[in-house]
Amino acid sequence: MSEVLLTLSTRPAQAEAITDWLLEENLPGFTSWQAWGHSNRNEQLTLAEQIQGKQKRTMIGMHLPQEQAAGMLAKLREQFAHYDVHYWLQPLMDFGRL
């Protein structure tokens, strides 16, 4: 079974609802961190963000089996259809504890 890294990028104001929902999904765990997003899609940025050229984002990452990731994305699309969430999937070559 191949594992993938599912990464979500969302606005900080929306992140708590997403992380609360993820905690109820019986995942083994996930990591969240703050980042800056840079985009040429200015219509999604406030005037201040347009001037700064960046937008604060909360990133949420988790690794899970590829099939589970597909199901998780379907549920996220249904639950958070009106949220500003960008995602990507990356194959994992290896993972574990040192």
Secondary structure, DSSP 4 states (H G I P E B T S, - for coil): --EEEEEEEE-HHHHHHHHHHHHTTT-S--EEEEEEE--S-GGGS-HHHHHHT-EEEEEEEEEEEHHHHHHHHHHHHHHTTTS-EEEEEEE-S-----
